[in-house]
Amino acid sequence: MNLLEIFANNIRQQRIKQGISQEKLAELSELHRTYISDIERCQRNISLNNLEKISKALKVEPYQLLMEKVKHDE
């Protein structure tokens, strides 16, 4: 999985975990809903400024959106 895919997946997972729509995330981050959709579909390569807006809207640290989740064997 590349960094763009990791980022897109982490945003989607956080958004769903918090029970907010793409539209609400767009509103909270002051971005357009289609932009959020494009990010989640790996169609956008975003700026650091927008990474910061999205992380603030999701109330997570920016680096957390860039980290691949480690899968542990159970």
N, C-alpha and C positions, 0 to 999 in steps of 0.2 A: 504494500500500500504506500503510495507517495504522500508527501506532506499535504498537498491540496486535498486529497481524499481523506486523510486523517482529520484535517481541519473541518471539512464539510461534515463528516460523520460526528465529530465532537459537538459541533453547533447543533445539529439536528437532535442528538441524544440529550443535550442539556435543555434545549427548547421543549422537547417532549416531556422530559423529567419534570420540568417546571410547569407543564400544562399550559403553555402559551402557543399561540398560532404564529405562523410566519408574519402575518399582518401585525400582530401585537409586537413581535420582536422588532419589526421594521419601525414601528412607531416609537418604541423605547430607545432604539439606537439612532433614530432620526435618519433612517435610510428608507429606500423604496422597497415595497413588498416583493417586486419582481427581482430586485437585487439580492434579497435574502434567498429567494428561490433559486436564483442562478448560483449562488454560493453553495447551497446545499446539493446542487446537481453538478458541482465541480466545473461550472461554466465561467467562473470569474476568478481572477487572480487579484486579490484585494490589497489595498494599501495598509500600512501599519496604523494609520489614523482610523480606518474603518474597523480593523481588528480591535483596536482599543474601544471604539464605540460599542461593538457587539459584546465584548467581554464585560463592559460596564453594565450593559442592558441585562446580561445573563447573570451578573453578580459573581463572576469568576475571574481569576487572574488570567491575563492574556496567554501566558505560557501553557496553561492547562488546556487551551483549545488547540495547541500544537503538539501535544504529547500523545503518542500512540498508547492505547491501553494495553497493559501487559496481561496476557492470558495465563492463568496458573492452571496446571493440571490438578484435578481433584481426585 
